[in-house]
Amino acid sequence: MLGLAHSGRQALVAHMVANFAHLIDRIGFIPNGNRTYYCTRSQPPFFALMVELLAESQQDEQIYLQYLPQLEREYQFWMAGSNELKEGQAHRRVVNHQGTLLNRYWDDAATPRQESHSEDVELAAASHRDPAEIYREIRAAAESGWDFSIRWFADAQTMATIRTTQMLPVDLNALLHRLEDRLSHAHHLAENPTQADFYRTRATHRQQAIQTGFFDQKSGLFTDLLLDGHPAPTPTAATAFPLFLHLATPDQATQVATYLEANFLRPGGWASTLIESGQQWDAPNGWAPLQWAIYQGLKNYGHQDLANQGAHRWAKNCLTVFRQTGKLLEKYNIEQVGTLAAGGEYQVQDGFGWTNATLLRLLDDLAL
């Protein structure tokens, strides 16, 4: 949608938002894919950013009022059960963490995924864990989009230790802050001051939690949180989301930028994680949406030179592979420019919207 808006295709952006709103009306959320067996889990909550993009591209604040019912309903989906939670308790996707309502990934089913049934059954048997438990953890990771990564593994090595529902992801909570913020804005436009204040308070509390609980002073990074309050031990590119969504303090942003430059910058762009595991969301693979989040996040806090450096490397990588293959791809090897990415449950996919859009925007921004 970023690429379409940049290309003057506002009508297509509007149609996509309408289609996603229809899914929320029909199902209550945006499912992980347009198939009935994906209706137990969502996509990450980007709908608020889509509505924001549409309102900006059409220069029409009334867009927020048009889609206020769907913004409300998606929020209700992510927060279902929150009113009854006491401190330390969790229900589905919501957790009362030290008095603040935060979120985790979940799936309402605890069975093998229909699209990967035999693989999930095999993994459950080999893990020696309760099958229903591991099936839900696998499905929850699929809801995150990071399927799969050592980010979710307790031992940072093997999928048998996956523990997605035991973690509060920093990027998910940053996205839900944006949903709360946009809901407050929409209710302000609708002249509903009580509701506007309600969502503003929720957003403020979540931002405070992100700046305190999710920021690890020792490493200088935003991390995922374990349900026990400890920072997750695996650094990931998700650390950039508080910068991307304007939630970090300037000092925190500087610390993150320093860490990213020292550890995540590679010849072909930004790494997703620092460990090569064979999973597709780990090194040496790089992914367009994370490149964009890091680029925008660094720019938001004045780290323009570093943002441009990473963007130049990613664009060069994409263009090198395009000259070799005639294709833009789903993901890229950022360690060896021009080498195709690998790993994961399926072959690298050709012609991917997020690669197309990100490359287009970066080529224009960098005047390449």
C-alpha positions as CSV (number, residue, x, y, z in Angstrom):
1,M,0.0,0.0,0.0
2,L,2.9,2.3,0.6
3,G,4.1,1.6,-2.9
4,L,0.6,2.1,-4.4
5,A,0.1,5.4,-2.7
6,H,3.5,6.6,-3.8
7,S,2.6,5.6,-7.4
8,G,-0.6,7.6,-7.4
9,R,-2.8,4.5,-7.1
10,Q,-4.9,5.9,-4.3
11,A,-8.0,4.1,-5.6
12,L,-6.4,0.7,-5.1
13,V,-5.3,1.7,-1.6
14,A,-8.9,2.7,-0.8
15,H,-10.1,-0.6,-2.2
16,M,-7.7,-2.6,-0.1
17,V,-8.7,-0.8,3.1
18,A,-12.3,-1.5,2.2
19,N,-11.5,-5.2,1.7
20,F,-9.7,-5.4,5.0
21,A,-12.6,-3.6,6.7
22,H,-15.0,-6.1,5.2
23,L,-13.0,-8.9,6.8
24,I,-13.2,-7.2,10.2
25,D,-17.0,-6.8,9.7
26,R,-17.4,-10.4,8.7
27,I,-14.9,-12.2,11.0
28,G,-14.0,-9.7,13.7
29,F,-10.4,-9.3,12.7
30,I,-8.1,-9.6,9.7
31,P,-7.2,-13.3,9.4
32,N,-3.7,-14.6,8.7
33,G,-4.9,-15.3,5.1
34,N,-8.1,-15.5,3.1
35,R,-8.8,-19.1,3.8
36,T,-11.3,-20.5,6.4
37,Y,-8.6,-22.4,8.3
38,Y,-6.8,-19.1,9.0
39,C,-9.8,-17.8,10.9
40,T,-8.4,-18.7,14.3
41,R,-5.6,-16.2,14.1
42,S,-5.0,-12.6,12.9
43,Q,-2.4,-10.8,11.0
44,P,-0.4,-8.3,13.1
45,P,-2.6,-5.2,13.7
46,F,-1.5,-2.9,10.8
47,F,-5.1,-1.8,10.0
48,A,-4.7,1.5,11.8
49,L,-1.6,2.3,9.8
50,M,-3.5,1.5,6.6
51,V,-6.3,3.8,7.5
52,E,-3.8,6.5,8.4
53,L,-2.1,6.1,5.1
54,L,-5.4,6.4,3.2
55,A,-6.4,9.5,5.2
56,E,-3.0,11.1,4.4
57,S,-2.9,10.1,0.7
58,Q,-6.5,11.5,0.2
59,Q,-5.9,14.4,2.6
60,D,-9.2,13.5,4.2
61,E,-9.6,13.2,8.0
62,Q,-13.1,11.9,7.5
63,I,-11.5,8.5,6.6
64,Y,-11.0,8.0,10.3
65,L,-14.7,8.4,11.0
66,Q,-15.6,6.1,8.1
67,Y,-13.5,3.3,9.5
68,L,-13.9,4.0,13.2
69,P,-16.3,0.9,13.7
70,Q,-13.6,-1.4,12.2
71,L,-10.8,0.2,14.2
72,E,-12.9,-0.4,17.3
73,R,-13.7,-3.9,16.5
74,E,-10.1,-4.9,15.8
75,Y,-9.1,-3.4,19.1
76,Q,-11.8,-5.4,20.8
77,F,-10.5,-8.6,19.2
78,W,-7.0,-8.0,20.6
79,M,-8.2,-6.9,24.0
80,A,-10.9,-9.6,24.5
81,G,-11.1,-10.6,28.1
82,S,-9.0,-7.7,29.4
83,N,-11.7,-6.3,31.8
84,E,-11.6,-9.4,34.0
85,L,-7.8,-9.7,34.2
86,K,-6.0,-9.2,37.5
87,E,-2.3,-8.3,37.6
88,G,-0.2,-11.1,36.3
89,Q,-3.1,-12.8,34.5
90,A,-3.4,-13.5,30.8
91,H,-6.3,-14.4,28.5
92,R,-5.9,-15.1,24.8
93,R,-4.0,-12.2,23.3
94,V,-4.0,-9.8,26.3
95,V,-1.9,-9.8,29.5
96,N,-2.1,-7.7,32.6
97,H,1.6,-7.0,33.1
98,Q,2.3,-5.0,36.3
99,G,-1.1,-3.3,36.0
100,T,-0.7,-2.3,32.3
101,L,-2.7,-4.1,29.6
102,L,-0.2,-5.5,27.0
103,N,-0.5,-8.0,24.3
104,R,0.9,-11.3,23.0
105,Y,0.4,-13.4,19.9
106,W,-2.0,-16.3,20.2
107,D,-4.2,-18.7,18.2
108,D,-7.6,-19.9,19.2
109,A,-6.9,-23.4,18.0
110,A,-4.4,-25.9,19.5
111,T,-4.2,-28.3,16.7
112,P,-1.7,-28.9,13.8
113,R,-1.8,-26.2,11.2
114,Q,-3.9,-27.3,8.2
115,E,-1.2,-26.0,5.8
116,S,1.6,-27.8,7.6
117,H,-0.1,-30.7,9.3
118,S,2.5,-33.4,9.0
119,E,5.4,-31.1,9.9
120,D,3.6,-30.0,13.1
121,V,2.7,-33.5,14.2
122,E,6.3,-34.6,13.6
123,L,7.7,-31.7,15.6
124,A,5.2,-32.3,18.5
125,A,6.2,-35.9,18.7
126,A,9.9,-35.1,18.7
127,S,9.6,-32.3,21.3
128,H,8.2,-34.5,24.1
129,R,5.9,-31.6,25.0
130,D,2.1,-31.6,25.3
131,P,1.0,-31.6,21.6
132,A,-1.7,-29.1,22.1
133,E,0.7,-26.7,23.8
134,I,3.3,-26.8,21.1
135,Y,0.6,-26.6,18.3
136,R,-0.6,-23.3,19.9
137,E,2.9,-21.9,20.2
138,I,3.6,-22.7,16.5
139,R,0.3,-21.1,15.4
140,A,0.9,-18.0,17.6
141,A,4.3,-17.5,15.8
142,A,2.5,-17.8,12.5
143,E,0.2,-14.9,13.7
144,S,3.3,-12.8,14.3
145,G,4.4,-13.1,10.7
146,W,7.9,-14.2,12.0
147,D,7.3,-17.8,11.1
148,F,9.7,-18.9,12.1
149,S,12.6,-17.5,14.0
150,I,14.8,-18.2,17.0
151,R,13.1,-15.1,18.4
152,W,10.4,-17.5,19.8
153,F,12.7,-20.3,20.8
154,A,13.6,-20.7,24.5
155,D,17.0,-22.1,23.7
156,A,17.5,-19.8,20.7
157,Q,18.3,-22.9,18.6
158,T,15.5,-25.4,18.1
159,M,11.8,-25.1,17.3
160,A,10.9,-27.7,19.8
161,T,11.4,-25.1,22.5
162,I,9.1,-22.5,20.9
163,R,7.3,-20.4,23.5
164,T,5.5,-17.6,21.5
165,T,2.6,-17.2,23.9
166,Q,5.1,-16.7,26.8
167,M,6.4,-13.5,25.4
168,L,5.2,-9.9,25.0
169,P,6.5,-8.8,21.6
170,V,7.8,-5.2,21.3
171,D,6.6,-4.7,17.8
172,L,3.1,-6.0,18.5
173,N,2.7,-3.6,21.4
174,A,4.1,-0.7,19.4
175,L,1.4,-1.5,16.7
176,L,-1.3,-1.6,19.3
177,H,-0.2,1.7,20.7
178,R,-0.7,3.2,17.2
179,L,-4.2,1.6,17.1
180,E,-5.0,3.2,20.5
181,D,-3.6,6.5,19.3
182,R,-5.7,6.5,16.1
183,L,-8.8,5.5,18.0
184,S,-8.3,8.4,20.3
185,H,-7.9,10.7,17.2
186,A,-11.0,9.3,15.5
187,H,-13.1,9.7,18.6
188,H,-11.8,13.3,18.9
189,L,-13.0,13.9,15.4
190,A,-16.3,12.3,16.2
191,E,-16.6,14.7,19.2
192,N,-16.6,11.8,21.7
193,P,-14.4,13.2,24.4
194,T,-14.9,10.4,26.9
195,Q,-13.8,7.7,24.4
196,A,-11.0,9.9,23.1
197,D,-9.6,10.3,26.6
198,F,-10.1,6.5,27.3
199,Y,-7.9,5.6,24.3
200,R,-5.4,8.4,25.0
201,T,-4.9,7.0,28.5
202,R,-4.5,3.5,27.2
203,A,-1.9,4.7,24.6
204,T,0.0,6.7,27.3
205,H,0.2,3.7,29.6
206,R,1.4,1.4,26.8
207,Q,4.1,3.9,25.7
208,Q,5.3,4.2,29.3
209,A,5.6,0.4,29.4
210,I,7.5,0.3,26.2
211,Q,9.9,3.0,27.3
212,T,10.5,1.2,30.7
213,G,9.7,-2.5,30.7
214,F,10.6,-3.2,27.1
215,F,13.9,-1.2,27.0
216,D,16.9,-3.2,28.3
217,Q,19.3,-0.7,29.8
218,K,22.1,-3.2,29.8
219,S,22.1,-3.9,26.1
220,G,20.6,-0.5,25.0
221,L,17.9,-2.3,23.0
222,F,14.1,-2.6,23.0
223,T,13.5,-6.3,23.5
224,D,10.5,-8.6,23.8
225,L,9.5,-9.3,27.3
226,L,8.9,-12.7,28.9
227,L,5.8,-13.0,30.9
228,D,7.9,-13.0,34.1
229,G,9.1,-9.5,33.3
230,H,12.6,-10.5,32.1
231,P,13.9,-9.3,28.7
232,A,14.0,-11.9,26.0
233,P,17.7,-12.9,25.4
234,T,17.6,-12.8,21.6
235,P,18.2,-9.4,19.9
236,T,16.1,-8.9,16.8
237,A,15.3,-6.2,14.3
238,A,11.9,-5.7,16.0
239,T,13.9,-3.4,18.3
240,A,13.3,-0.7,15.7
241,F,9.5,-0.6,16.0
242,P,9.4,1.9,18.9
243,L,11.5,4.2,16.7
244,F,9.4,3.5,13.7
245,L,6.2,4.4,15.6
246,H,7.7,7.4,17.6
247,L,7.6,5.7,21.0
248,A,11.3,5.9,22.1
249,T,13.0,8.7,24.0
250,P,15.8,10.4,22.0
251,D,18.4,8.7,24.2
252,Q,16.9,5.3,23.7
253,A,16.8,5.9,20.0
254,T,20.5,6.8,20.0
255,Q,21.4,3.6,21.9
256,V,19.3,1.5,19.5
257,A,21.0,3.1,16.5
258,T,24.4,2.5,17.9
259,Y,23.6,-1.2,18.6
260,L,22.0,-1.7,15.1
261,E,25.0,-0.2,13.4
262,A,27.5,-2.3,15.3
263,N,25.6,-5.6,15.1
264,F,22.8,-5.7,12.5
265,L,24.2,-3.8,9.5
266,R,25.4,-6.1,6.8
267,P,26.7,-5.7,3.2
268,G,23.1,-6.3,1.8
269,G,21.0,-4.5,4.4
270,W,19.8,-5.0,8.0
271,A,19.8,-8.5,9.6
272,S,16.6,-9.8,11.2
273,T,18.5,-11.7,13.9
274,L,22.2,-12.4,14.6
275,I,22.0,-16.2,14.5
276,E,21.9,-18.5,11.5
277,S,19.4,-21.2,12.4
278,G,18.0,-22.3,9.1
279,Q,14.7,-20.5,9.9
280,Q,13.7,-18.0,7.3
281,W,13.3,-15.0,9.7
282,D,16.9,-15.4,11.0
283,A,20.3,-14.6,9.6
284,P,21.4,-14.4,6.8
285,N,18.0,-13.4,5.5
286,G,16.8,-9.8,5.3
287,W,13.1,-8.7,4.9
288,A,11.7,-5.6,3.3
289,P,9.2,-4.6,6.0
290,L,12.0,-4.7,8.6
291,Q,14.3,-2.6,6.3
292,W,11.5,0.0,6.0
293,A,10.8,0.0,9.8
294,I,14.5,0.5,10.6
295,Y,15.0,3.2,7.8
296,Q,12.0,5.2,9.0
297,G,12.8,4.7,12.6
298,L,16.3,6.0,12.3
299,K,15.1,9.0,10.3
300,N,12.5,9.8,12.9
301,Y,15.2,10.4,15.4
302,G,17.7,12.2,13.2
303,H,20.0,9.3,12.3
304,Q,19.7,10.1,8.6
305,D,23.2,9.0,7.6
306,L,22.9,5.6,9.1
307,A,19.3,5.2,7.7
308,N,20.6,6.0,4.3
309,Q,23.6,3.6,4.6
310,G,21.3,0.7,5.4
311,A,18.9,1.7,2.6
312,H,21.6,2.0,0.0
313,R,22.9,-1.5,0.9
314,W,19.4,-3.0,0.7
315,A,18.6,-1.3,-2.6
316,K,21.8,-2.5,-4.1
317,N,21.1,-6.0,-3.0
318,C,17.6,-6.0,-4.5
319,L,18.9,-4.5,-7.8
320,T,21.8,-7.0,-8.0
321,V,19.4,-9.9,-7.7
322,F,17.0,-8.3,-10.2
323,R,19.7,-8.0,-12.8
324,Q,20.6,-11.7,-12.3
325,T,17.1,-13.1,-12.3
326,G,14.7,-10.5,-13.6
327,K,12.7,-10.7,-10.4
328,L,12.1,-9.0,-7.1
329,L,11.8,-11.6,-4.3
330,E,10.2,-12.1,-0.9
331,K,13.5,-12.0,1.1
332,Y,17.2,-11.6,0.5
333,N,20.5,-12.8,1.7
334,I,22.0,-9.7,3.4
335,E,25.4,-11.4,4.1
336,Q,26.3,-12.1,0.5
337,V,24.9,-9.6,-2.0
338,G,23.5,-11.3,-5.0
339,T,23.1,-14.7,-3.3
340,L,19.5,-15.9,-3.0
341,A,17.9,-16.3,0.4
342,A,17.0,-19.7,1.8
343,G,15.6,-21.5,4.8
344,G,12.1,-22.0,6.2
345,E,9.2,-24.1,5.2
346,Y,8.9,-23.2,1.5
347,Q,10.9,-21.9,-1.5
348,V,11.6,-18.2,-1.8
349,Q,8.6,-16.5,-3.5
350,D,8.9,-14.3,-6.6
351,G,7.5,-10.8,-7.0
352,F,6.6,-9.7,-3.5
353,G,4.5,-6.6,-2.7
354,W,6.5,-5.5,0.3
355,T,9.8,-5.7,-1.6
356,N,8.4,-3.8,-4.6
357,A,7.0,-1.1,-2.4
358,T,10.0,-0.7,-0.2
359,L,12.5,-0.6,-3.1
360,L,10.4,1.9,-4.9
361,R,10.2,4.2,-1.9
362,L,13.9,3.9,-1.2
363,L,15.0,4.5,-4.8
364,D,13.0,7.7,-4.7
365,D,14.1,8.8,-1.3
366,L,17.8,8.2,-2.1
367,A,17.5,9.6,-5.6
368,L,19.0,6.4,-7.1
